[in-house]
Amino acid sequence: MIRRYGWRVPATLDELTVADPPEAWMELGFAVDGDACPVGGVRIRLAGPDAGRGISGWSLRDAESTELDGLPTVRSDRSPPDERPAHPNGVAALDHVVAITPALDRTIPVLEEAGLELRRIREEPTPAGAPRQAFFRLGATILELVQEPPEAIERGGADRPAFFWGLAFVAPDLDATVAGLGDRVSEIRTAVQPGRRIATLRRSAGLSVPVALITPRA
């Protein structure tokens, strides 16, 4: 966290770079201008497949380091976007970014040292089999850092760096959003977070990054 006037300022999320063409997001009801897709206070830059696959990097304000255990990071001094377009699909904000690490206890202190604000560690397994999770606040958006299951670590090794995995967007009227997406999205189910519901885009949606749609926090 950077110090200003004696206070420590936590890092916040400015932009995510995603290796999808803008047209793929427009077809799913996102408002896109060129390669830019602002969602709430976060910029999403749609860089196309030449940028790799999935989330290829992000920029953070007030980060003390860009060495985040493998998560490609650059510093930003930009303010949040002035224009926050309404998305035809009803999405209103970016709820959380998901990253995965084979060594949660290694990655957590690296992120804290870089200025990310650790909020809590969840010591319970998720429905997908992740044994533990850590949550960092990056302004209005959360970074959900997931510990890889043991079988995945056995296949890939515990020395691998952390990596980005997926996104979850807030859809205040989730029923309407899911209805508009048709067979490109799963059925709505109860989320891990109490009182929330969630649905996920299917492969037929045509994105290179896993995307979930979730109701707002209580």
C-alpha positions in Angstrom: 0.0 0.0 0.0 1.3 3.4 -0.9 1.5 6.0 1.8 -0.2 9.4 1.4 -0.2 11.9 4.2 0.7 9.2 6.6 -2.1 6.8 5.5 -1.6 3.6 3.6 -3.5 3.6 0.3 -4.5 0.1 -0.9 -4.1 -0.9 -4.5 -7.2 -0.7 -6.7 -8.0 -2.2 -10.1 -7.9 0.0 -13.2 -8.0 -2.2 -16.2 -8.0 -5.9 -17.3 -6.8 -7.0 -20.7 -8.7 -9.9 -22.1 -7.7 -11.8 -25.3 -11.1 -11.8 -26.9 -12.2 -9.8 -29.9 -14.6 -7.0 -29.2 -17.3 -8.5 -31.4 -17.5 -11.6 -29.1 -18.5 -9.4 -26.1 -20.8 -7.2 -28.2 -22.7 -10.4 -29.2 -23.3 -11.1 -25.5 -24.8 -7.7 -24.8 -21.8 -5.8 -23.5 -21.4 -2.1 -24.6 -18.1 -1.9 -26.4 -16.4 1.1 -28.0 -13.5 0.1 -30.1 -11.6 -2.3 -27.9 -12.9 -0.7 -24.6 -15.6 -2.1 -22.4 -16.0 -0.2 -19.2 -18.0 -2.1 -16.6 -18.8 -0.1 -13.5 -15.5 1.5 -12.4 -13.2 -1.0 -14.2 -11.9 -0.8 -17.8 -11.8 -4.0 -19.8 -9.6 -3.9 -22.9 -10.5 -6.5 -25.5 -7.1 -7.1 -27.2 -8.0 -10.1 -29.4 -6.4 -13.5 -29.7 -3.0 -12.0 -30.4 -2.8 -11.1 -26.7 -2.9 -14.8 -25.7 -5.9 -16.4 -24.1 -8.2 -15.4 -21.2 -7.0 -12.6 -18.9 -3.6 -11.6 -20.2 -2.9 -8.9 -17.6 -4.1 -6.0 -15.5 -3.2 -2.6 -14.3 -3.4 -1.4 -10.6 -3.4 2.0 -9.0 -1.2 2.5 -6.0 0.6 -0.8 -6.3 4.0 -0.9 -4.6 5.3 -3.6 -6.9 4.4 -5.2 -10.2 5.9 -8.6 -9.1 2.7 -10.4 -8.1 3.9 -14.1 -8.1 3.3 -14.4 -11.9 0.2 -12.3 -12.4 1.1 -9.9 -15.2 0.8 -6.4 -13.7 1.5 -2.8 -14.7 1.0 0.4 -12.6 -1.7 2.9 -13.5 -2.3 6.5 -12.4 -5.6 6.9 -14.2 -8.8 7.8 -12.5 -11.8 5.5 -12.9 -13.7 6.0 -16.2 -15.9 9.0 -16.5 -18.4 7.2 -18.8 -20.0 4.1 -17.5 -22.3 2.8 -20.3 -25.4 0.8 -19.6 -24.9 -2.7 -21.0 -27.8 -4.2 -22.9 -27.4 -7.5 -21.1 -28.0 -5.8 -17.7 -24.5 -6.2 -16.3 -23.7 -3.4 -13.9 -20.3 -4.0 -12.3 -17.3 -6.4 -12.0 -17.8 -8.3 -8.8 -14.6 -10.3 -8.7 -11.6 -11.5 -10.6 -10.5 -15.1 -10.0 -6.8 -16.1 -9.9 -5.3 -19.5 -9.1 -2.1 -20.5 -7.3 -0.5 -23.8 -6.5 0.8 -22.3 -3.3 -1.6 -20.0 -1.5 0.7 -19.4 1.5 3.4 -18.3 -0.9 1.2 -15.9 -3.0 -0.7 -14.2 -0.2 2.3 -12.4 1.3 3.6 -11.4 -2.1 0.3 -9.7 -2.9 0.1 -8.0 0.5 3.7 -6.7 0.1 2.6 -5.2 -3.3 -0.2 -3.3 -1.6 -3.2 -5.5 -2.1 -5.5 -5.5 0.9 -6.2 -9.0 2.3 -9.7 -9.2 3.7 -10.0 -12.8 4.7 -9.0 -16.4 4.1 -11.6 -19.1 3.6 -10.5 -22.4 5.0 -13.4 -24.4 3.5 -13.5 -26.3 0.2 -15.5 -24.9 -2.7 -18.0 -26.9 -4.7 -15.3 -27.0 -7.5 -12.8 -28.7 -5.1 -10.5 -25.8 -4.2 -9.5 -26.4 -0.6 -8.8 -22.7 0.4 -9.3 -19.2 -0.9 -8.1 -15.7 0.0 -9.9 -12.5 -0.8 -8.3 -9.1 -1.6 -10.2 -5.9 -2.0 -9.2 -3.8 -5.1 -11.7 -1.0 -4.7 -15.2 -2.1 -5.5 -13.9 -5.3 -7.1 -12.5 -8.4 -5.2 -9.6 -10.6 -6.2 -10.5 -14.2 -5.3 -7.3 -16.1 -5.0 -7.9 -19.9 -5.2 -5.6 -22.7 -3.9 -5.3 -25.4 -6.6 -6.6 -28.8 -5.6 -3.9 -31.4 -4.7 -4.4 -33.4 -7.9 -3.8 -30.3 -10.0 -0.6 -29.6 -8.1 0.6 -33.1 -8.6 0.1 -32.7 -12.4 1.7 -29.3 -12.7 4.0 -28.9 -9.7 3.9 -26.5 -6.7 6.6 -24.2 -8.1 4.4 -22.8 -10.9 3.4 -19.1 -10.7 -0.1 -17.8 -10.0 -2.3 -17.2 -13.0 -5.6 -15.4 -13.9 -8.6 -17.6 -14.5 -12.0 -15.9 -14.7 -14.4 -13.0 -14.1 -17.7 -12.6 -12.3 -20.0 -9.7 -13.2 -22.9 -8.3 -11.2 -26.3 -8.7 -12.9 -28.9 -7.0 -10.7 -31.8 -8.7 -12.7 -30.1 -12.0 -13.2 -33.3 -13.7 -14.5 -33.6 -11.2 -17.3 -29.9 -11.4 -18.1 -30.0 -15.2 -18.3 -33.2 -15.1 -20.4 -31.6 -12.8 -22.9 -28.5 -15.0 -23.3 -30.5 -18.1 -24.0 -28.6 -21.3 -24.4 -25.2 -19.6 -24.1 -25.6 -19.5 -20.3 -26.2 -22.1 -17.6 -29.3 -22.4 -15.4 -29.3 -20.1 -12.3 -28.2 -21.8 -9.1 -27.4 -20.8 -5.5 -24.0 -19.2 -5.1 -21.4 -20.0 -2.4 -21.9 -16.5 -1.1 -25.0 -16.5 1.2 -28.1 -14.9 -0.3 -26.7 -14.7 -3.9 -27.5 -16.6 -7.1 -25.2 -17.3 -10.0 -25.1 -18.5 -13.6 -22.1 -19.2 -15.9 -21.5 -18.6 -19.6 -21.1 -21.8 -21.6 -18.4 -22.5 -24.1 -20.9 -21.7 -26.8 -20.8 -18.1 -25.7 -17.4 -17.9 -27.5 -15.2 -16.3 -24.9 -11.7 -17.4 -24.0 -12.2 -16.5 -20.3 -14.7 -18.2 -17.9 -17.4 -15.7 -17.0 -20.0 -15.9 -14.2 -23.0 -13.7 -13.7 -24.0 -13.1 -10.1 -26.7 -11.1 -8.2 -25.5 -8.1 -6.1 -24.1 -8.5 -2.6 -26.6 -8.0 0.2 
